[in-house]
Amino acid sequence: MPRGEPGVEALGAFRRRRLCGSGPAGAVPAVGVALALLLASATGWSRVKLGDHTPTQVLAGHIAGCLTFAAALLLP
């Protein structure tokens, strides 16, 4: 569907509500982001502590995950 048709606008509004809840359009709740970073960091630390990965590998994976998440937010 070309941009501007009702179906496309409704889908965009649905995605914004799903990502943002009741917050302003385009904003991701800070608590969700903080929780995601905390869990990812804890998982990375455990992988290093168990000896499965090096700190460099964990940091590279963390950066790749953050970039992927940021790119996903930019999708229409």
Secondary structure, DSSP 4 states (H G I P E B T S, - for coil): --TTSHHHHHHHHHHHHHHHTTS-TT---HHHHHHHHHHHHHHHHHHHHTTSS-HHHHHHHHHHHHHHHHHHHH--
